Amino acid sequence: MTVQGWILILVFTGILLALTRPVGMWLHALYEGRRTPLHVALGPVERGFYALSGIDPDEQQSWRRYAVHMLLFNAVLMLLTYAVLRLQGVLPFNPQGLAAPSEHLSFNTAVSFTTNTNWQSYAGESTMSNLSQMLALTIHNFLSAATGIALAFALFRGFARRQSKTIGNFWADVTRVTLYLLLPLCIVYAIFLIASGVPQTLAATADVSTLEGVKQTLALGPVASQEAIKMLGTNGGGFFNVNSAHPYENPTALTNLVQMLSIFVIGFGLTWCFGKAVGNTRQGWAILAAMVILFLAGTTVAYWAESAGNPVLHQLGVPGANMEGKEVRFGAAASALFAVVTTAASCGAVNAMHDSFTALGGLVPIFNMQLGEVVVGGVGAGIYGSLLFAILAVFVAGLMVGRTPEYVGKKIEAREVKLSVLAIAVLPLIILGFTAISSVLPAGLALPLNKGPHGFSEILYTFTSAVANNGSAFAGVSANTPYYNGMIGVAMWIGRFFIIVPMLAIAGSLAAKKYTPAGAGSFPTTGGLWVGLLVGIILILGGLTFLPGLALGPIADHLAMIRGQLF
Amino acid sequence: MTQDITSALRPAIVMTILFALLLGLAYPLALTGIGQAVFPKQANGSLISEKGKVIGSDVVGQAFTSERYFHTRSSAAGKGYDGLASSGSNLGPTAQPLADRVKADVAAAHASAPGTIVPADLVTASASGLDPDLSPEAALFQVPRVAKVRGLPVEKVRALVMNTIQHPMLGFVGEERVNVLALNRALDAAR
């Protein structure tokens, strides 16, 4: 570890903390449906969209209606993507003449982008036409992110409203977040990326004759426009196979820093927005504090492991940090930091190959995802996931002091606790279940590239990433098979919507309750004690279930690595 | 419930179409227009032309295997630096094939510089398979070989490396690095 590396990590965190309030204020304006300066230009677009679709943005929806409208919209979007992919061969903007992806790959990809996972069983540059990248994939990067933020708004309203049957209007939330937040930011961001060397063209390739006289063909395309929303919306689906490690996706150390910041920035802002929505911004800062503690702990372990390097290579006379699967312009610090940020935040973009990380360096990303992507988390999904843990934390605190638990002015009763447990239990059930099945079936064992415990880690990583809607991979795996495209597709769908529906039910149930002011017996949910309790609950409920699996994979791999045992 | 579903049909279909037009076509095409107009070089891949021929890109690496040039890093992209097949090796820390490959590369590096410590990036595969850079140590490691093959003074080749080093922004954003294509072009020019 170097001083320079730590300065990067601390400056990175500092910038985000400074942006939390301004971004949160902007989000809060959208949450309340207030007018922003951007309404002058984009207001007519918003009203036009409502008029053509027959939407009354002021209609207040029950949680059931909110859920049904959200699900149906996502289903139609998924069908559009499936259709565009299957028709790729006959649609325009396909200069390479690429054929349509197979049925199972198209299914997997459509689910993947709808659920904000962006798992990719394919290599972008040799599979997707420019039209597919734009029309089938980029729109999901916007709308799955906007859906996530809308759902977070719905849950905030559950806490904020009193004796109300409704939690907002799904269409108004999605449209406002897209038009007044994501789209304008992405336009500025994409222009910055183009200026820094990220291509934006309708040409698919450029031919180069190298200094040694060899022909090299470089894949190009409309990369910058997709790159911007890929990071900001915590989607993570790369234009190219190696994602943000590709020099055309992430050409400089500065673009790398901005990409990392853009993964986290909306997630940080949403914690402030939550605090404001429930009338006490300290509530938001407390949630954020728990997130930042877990984030910095993960970063410390991953950075230490990667800079300590691989003893196997040290034995061969190659000292220093682990550079296998890393780019020189990023080095150990920015690669480890990126890996932690992207898995803490449900993004899944990578700037280094996690498969080639040291055993413990690779454990941190897996563990981050297994916690349920609540360390900042995906846009929207991170904060609503955290609030489910907060409900369980006040419940546990209530058991200890023998009082009915309360959180931000709402009594937490059996229904909310049951639904929270239901949502959180989905993760271990599917991750461990699918990993176990795949570790014994021949079709499942066809996945790993590596042998030994690292091969098991590859299967575990795959389903962890799918259910947590992350999308990063131990990328040596061969996932483009009917079995894996199907299994991963199902895992991603369950991981997204089997958490969302109970969460919306909680929102509806909370909205209907009356306000209970904090009394002398209430457990305070703003101080250090609360932050400590929340971190503990996240680690125990979120993490403990996975320790046996981690022992078979990365921990066994670590023990083999320090003994120099190879597979 | 039925009423919830029927009321969602029209918005779901029409909003999908409208957003597809806005986000899937208008947004990327408008940015393509802006990029091509304002930053045409970068928008088309930062290509470098010399004597009317495109010889590479400022940001993407290319293979150098001749003894006359500074070598780029090991690449798992296709058969090496394949611009249509970016990839890392994805070998895990305890993979026998990784140890075998590194062992062979260390032996090859030692052929021209026996007994020296080999910089890590010189014998490891990059993440993209298209890494344009080397660490200064990995470039300096190759100076004696390149100077010998070219018949140039070691000090002169060393100076070329030192002049090509890019430093981290503000001292902490990025790593010290040497763009290998830029270095090898400077080497050709120094003939």
Boltz contact constraints between the chains, C-beta under 6 A:
constraints:
  - contact:
      token1: [A, 4]
      token2: [B, 172]
      max_distance: 6.0
  - contact:
      token1: [A, 7]
      token2: [B, 172]
      max_distance: 6.0
  - contact:
      token1: [A, 8]
      token2: [B, 172]
      max_distance: 6.0
  - contact:
      token1: [A, 49]
      token2: [B, 18]
      max_distance: 6.0
  - contact:
      token1: [A, 52]
      token2: [B, 14]
      max_distance: 6.0
  - contact:
      token1: [A, 53]
      token2: [B, 11]
      max_distance: 6.0
  - contact:
      token1: [A, 53]
      token2: [B, 14]
      max_distance: 6.0
  - contact:
      token1: [A, 53]
      token2: [B, 15]
      max_distance: 6.0
  - contact:
      token1: [A, 54]
      token2: [B, 10]
      max_distance: 6.0
  - contact:
      token1: [A, 55]
      token2: [B, 11]
      max_distance: 6.0
  - contact:
      token1: [A, 64]
      token2: [B, 4]
      max_distance: 6.0
  - contact:
      token1: [A, 65]
      token2: [B, 4]
      max_distance: 6.0
  - contact:
      token1: [A, 68]
      token2: [B, 4]
      max_distance: 6.0
  - contact:
      token1: [A, 68]
      token2: [B, 5]
      max_distance: 6.0
  - contact:
      token1: [A, 68]
      token2: [B, 8]
      max_distance: 6.0
  - contact:
      token1: [A, 69]
      token2: [B, 8]
      max_distance: 6.0
  - contact:
      token1: [A, 72]
      token2: [B, 8]
      max_distance: 6.0
  - contact:
      token1: [A, 72]
      token2: [B, 12]
      max_distance: 6.0
  - contact:
      token1: [A, 73]
      token2: [B, 12]
      max_distance: 6.0
  - contact:
      token1: [A, 76]
      token2: [B, 12]
      max_distance: 6.0
  - contact:
      token1: [A, 76]
      token2: [B, 13]
      max_distance: 6.0
  - contact:
      token1: [A, 76]
      token2: [B, 16]
      max_distance: 6.0
  - contact:
      token1: [A, 77]
      token2: [B, 16]
      max_distance: 6.0
  - contact:
      token1: [A, 80]
      token2: [B, 16]
      max_distance: 6.0
  - contact:
      token1: [A, 125]
      token2: [B, 84]
      max_distance: 6.0
  - contact:
      token1: [A, 134]
      token2: [B, 24]
      max_distance: 6.0
  - contact:
      token1: [A, 134]
      token2: [B, 28]
      max_distance: 6.0
  - contact:
      token1: [A, 135]
      token2: [B, 24]
      max_distance: 6.0
  - contact:
      token1: [A, 138]
      token2: [B, 24]
      max_distance: 6.0
  - contact:
      token1: [A, 139]
      token2: [B, 19]
      max_distance: 6.0
  - contact:
      token1: [A, 139]
      token2: [B, 20]
      max_distance: 6.0
  - contact:
      token1: [A, 139]
      token2: [B, 23]
      max_distance: 6.0
  - contact:
      token1: [A, 139]
      token2: [B, 24]
      max_distance: 6.0
  - contact:
      token1: [A, 142]
      token2: [B, 23]
      max_distance: 6.0
  - contact:
      token1: [A, 171]
      token2: [B, 11]
      max_distance: 6.0
  - contact:
      token1: [A, 190]
      token2: [B, 31]
      max_distance: 6.0
  - contact:
      token1: [A, 194]
      token2: [B, 35]
      max_distance: 6.0
  - contact:
      token1: [A, 194]
      token2: [B, 39]
      max_distance: 6.0
  - contact:
      token1: [A, 194]
      token2: [B, 42]
      max_distance: 6.0
  - contact:
      token1: [A, 194]
      token2: [B, 43]
      max_distance: 6.0
  - contact:
      token1: [A, 195]
      token2: [B, 39]
      max_distance: 6.0
  - contact:
      token1: [A, 197]
      token2: [B, 42]
      max_distance: 6.0
  - contact:
      token1: [A, 197]
      token2: [B, 46]
      max_distance: 6.0
  - contact:
      token1: [A, 197]
      token2: [B, 59]
      max_distance: 6.0
  - contact:
      token1: [A, 199]
      token2: [B, 43]
      max_distance: 6.0
  - contact:
      token1: [A, 199]
      token2: [B, 45]
      max_distance: 6.0
  - contact:
      token1: [A, 200]
      token2: [B, 31]
      max_distance: 6.0
  - contact:
      token1: [A, 200]
      token2: [B, 32]
      max_distance: 6.0
  - contact:
      token1: [A, 200]
      token2: [B, 35]
      max_distance: 6.0
  - contact:
      token1: [A, 200]
      token2: [B, 43]
      max_distance: 6.0
  - contact:
      token1: [A, 201]
      token2: [B, 43]
      max_distance: 6.0
  - contact:
      token1: [A, 201]
      token2: [B, 44]
      max_distance: 6.0
  - contact:
      token1: [A, 206]
      token2: [B, 45]
      max_distance: 6.0
  - contact:
      token1: [A, 206]
      token2: [B, 47]
      max_distance: 6.0
  - contact:
      token1: [A, 208]
      token2: [B, 54]
      max_distance: 6.0
  - contact:
      token1: [A, 208]
      token2: [B, 56]
      max_distance: 6.0
  - contact:
      token1: [A, 209]
      token2: [B, 53]
      max_distance: 6.0
  - contact:
      token1: [A, 210]
      token2: [B, 62]
      max_distance: 6.0
  - contact:
      token1: [A, 211]
      token2: [B, 184]
      max_distance: 6.0
  - contact:
      token1: [A, 212]
      token2: [B, 66]
      max_distance: 6.0
  - contact:
      token1: [A, 216]
      token2: [B, 62]
      max_distance: 6.0
  - contact:
      token1: [A, 216]
      token2: [B, 83]
      max_distance: 6.0
  - contact:
      token1: [A, 217]
      token2: [B, 83]
      max_distance: 6.0
  - contact:
      token1: [A, 217]
      token2: [B, 84]
      max_distance: 6.0
  - contact:
      token1: [A, 218]
      token2: [B, 45]
      max_distance: 6.0
  - contact:
      token1: [A, 218]
      token2: [B, 60]
      max_distance: 6.0
  - contact:
      token1: [A, 218]
      token2: [B, 83]
      max_distance: 6.0
  - contact:
      token1: [A, 219]
      token2: [B, 83]
      max_distance: 6.0
  - contact:
      token1: [A, 219]
      token2: [B, 84]
      max_distance: 6.0
  - contact:
      token1: [A, 220]
      token2: [B, 45]
      max_distance: 6.0
  - contact:
      token1: [A, 222]
      token2: [B, 28]
      max_distance: 6.0
  - contact:
      token1: [A, 222]
      token2: [B, 32]
      max_distance: 6.0
  - contact:
      token1: [A, 225]
      token2: [B, 28]
      max_distance: 6.0
  - contact:
      token1: [A, 225]
      token2: [B, 31]
      max_distance: 6.0
  - contact:
      token1: [A, 240]
      token2: [B, 86]
      max_distance: 6.0
  - contact:
      token1: [A, 241]
      token2: [B, 86]
      max_distance: 6.0
  - contact:
      token1: [A, 241]
      token2: [B, 87]
      max_distance: 6.0
  - contact:
      token1: [A, 242]
      token2: [B, 86]
      max_distance: 6.0
  - contact:
      token1: [A, 242]
      token2: [B, 127]
      max_distance: 6.0
  - contact:
      token1: [A, 242]
      token2: [B, 128]
      max_distance: 6.0
  - contact:
      token1: [A, 245]
      token2: [B, 127]
      max_distance: 6.0
  - contact:
      token1: [A, 245]
      token2: [B, 128]
      max_distance: 6.0
  - contact:
      token1: [A, 246]
      token2: [B, 86]
      max_distance: 6.0
  - contact:
      token1: [A, 246]
      token2: [B, 128]
      max_distance: 6.0
  - contact:
      token1: [A, 247]
      token2: [B, 59]
      max_distance: 6.0
  - contact:
      token1: [A, 247]
      token2: [B, 60]
      max_distance: 6.0
  - contact:
      token1: [A, 247]
      token2: [B, 130]
      max_distance: 6.0
  - contact:
      token1: [A, 247]
      token2: [B, 132]
      max_distance: 6.0
  - contact:
      token1: [A, 251]
      token2: [B, 59]
      max_distance: 6.0
  - contact:
      token1: [A, 253]
      token2: [B, 173]
      max_distance: 6.0
  - contact:
      token1: [A, 253]
      token2: [B, 174]
      max_distance: 6.0
  - contact:
      token1: [A, 254]
      token2: [B, 169]
      max_distance: 6.0
  - contact:
      token1: [A, 254]
      token2: [B, 173]
      max_distance: 6.0
  - contact:
      token1: [A, 257]
      token2: [B, 173]
      max_distance: 6.0
  - contact:
      token1: [A, 310]
      token2: [B, 93]
      max_distance: 6.0
  - contact:
      token1: [A, 312]
      token2: [B, 99]
      max_distance: 6.0
  - contact:
      token1: [A, 313]
      token2: [B, 102]
      max_distance: 6.0
  - contact:
      token1: [A, 316]
      token2: [B, 102]
      max_distance: 6.0
  - contact:
      token1: [A, 316]
      token2: [B, 103]
      max_distance: 6.0
  - contact:
      token1: [A, 316]
      token2: [B, 106]
      max_distance: 6.0
  - contact:
      token1: [A, 317]
      token2: [B, 106]
      max_distance: 6.0
  - contact:
      token1: [A, 318]
      token2: [B, 118]
      max_distance: 6.0
  - contact:
      token1: [A, 318]
      token2: [B, 120]
      max_distance: 6.0
  - contact:
      token1: [A, 318]
      token2: [B, 123]
      max_distance: 6.0
  - contact:
      token1: [A, 320]
      token2: [B, 120]
      max_distance: 6.0
  - contact:
      token1: [A, 323]
      token2: [B, 120]
      max_distance: 6.0
  - contact:
      token1: [A, 323]
      token2: [B, 121]
      max_distance: 6.0
  - contact:
      token1: [A, 323]
      token2: [B, 124]
      max_distance: 6.0
  - contact:
      token1: [A, 324]
      token2: [B, 124]
      max_distance: 6.0
  - contact:
      token1: [A, 325]
      token2: [B, 88]
      max_distance: 6.0
  - contact:
      token1: [A, 325]
      token2: [B, 127]
      max_distance: 6.0
  - contact:
      token1: [A, 326]
      token2: [B, 127]
      max_distance: 6.0
  - contact:
      token1: [A, 327]
      token2: [B, 126]
      max_distance: 6.0
  - contact:
      token1: [A, 327]
      token2: [B, 127]
      max_distance: 6.0
  - contact:
      token1: [A, 327]
      token2: [B, 131]
      max_distance: 6.0
  - contact:
      token1: [A, 328]
      token2: [B, 121]
      max_distance: 6.0
  - contact:
      token1: [A, 328]
      token2: [B, 131]
      max_distance: 6.0
  - contact:
      token1: [A, 328]
      token2: [B, 133]
      max_distance: 6.0
  - contact:
      token1: [A, 328]
      token2: [B, 135]
      max_distance: 6.0
  - contact:
      token1: [A, 328]
      token2: [B, 177]
      max_distance: 6.0
  - contact:
      token1: [A, 329]
      token2: [B, 133]
      max_distance: 6.0
  - contact:
      token1: [A, 329]
      token2: [B, 174]
      max_distance: 6.0
  - contact:
      token1: [A, 329]
      token2: [B, 177]
      max_distance: 6.0
  - contact:
      token1: [A, 331]
      token2: [B, 175]
      max_distance: 6.0
  - contact:
      token1: [A, 352]
      token2: [B, 127]
      max_distance: 6.0
  - contact:
      token1: [A, 353]
      token2: [B, 88]
      max_distance: 6.0
  - contact:
      token1: [A, 353]
      token2: [B, 90]
      max_distance: 6.0
  - contact:
      token1: [A, 353]
      token2: [B, 127]
      max_distance: 6.0
  - contact:
      token1: [A, 355]
      token2: [B, 90]
      max_distance: 6.0
  - contact:
      token1: [A, 356]
      token2: [B, 91]
      max_distance: 6.0
  - contact:
      token1: [A, 358]
      token2: [B, 93]
      max_distance: 6.0
  - contact:
      token1: [A, 359]
      token2: [B, 93]
      max_distance: 6.0
  - contact:
      token1: [A, 449]
      token2: [B, 90]
      max_distance: 6.0
  - contact:
      token1: [A, 450]
      token2: [B, 92]
      max_distance: 6.0
  - contact:
      token1: [A, 450]
      token2: [B, 95]
      max_distance: 6.0
  - contact:
      token1: [A, 454]
      token2: [B, 92]
      max_distance: 6.0
  - contact:
      token1: [A, 454]
      token2: [B, 94]
      max_distance: 6.0
  - contact:
      token1: [A, 475]
      token2: [B, 90]
      max_distance: 6.0
  - contact:
      token1: [A, 476]
      token2: [B, 90]
      max_distance: 6.0
  - contact:
      token1: [A, 557]
      token2: [B, 94]
      max_distance: 6.0
  - contact:
      token1: [A, 560]
      token2: [B, 94]
      max_distance: 6.0
  - contact:
      token1: [A, 561]
      token2: [B, 93]
      max_distance: 6.0
  - contact:
      token1: [A, 561]
      token2: [B, 94]
      max_distance: 6.0
  - contact:
      token1: [A, 566]
      token2: [B, 94]
      max_distance: 6.0
  - contact:
      token1: [A, 566]
      token2: [B, 96]
      max_distance: 6.0
  - contact:
      token1: [A, 566]
      token2: [B, 99]
      max_distance: 6.0
  - contact:
      token1: [A, 567]
      token2: [B, 94]
      max_distance: 6.0
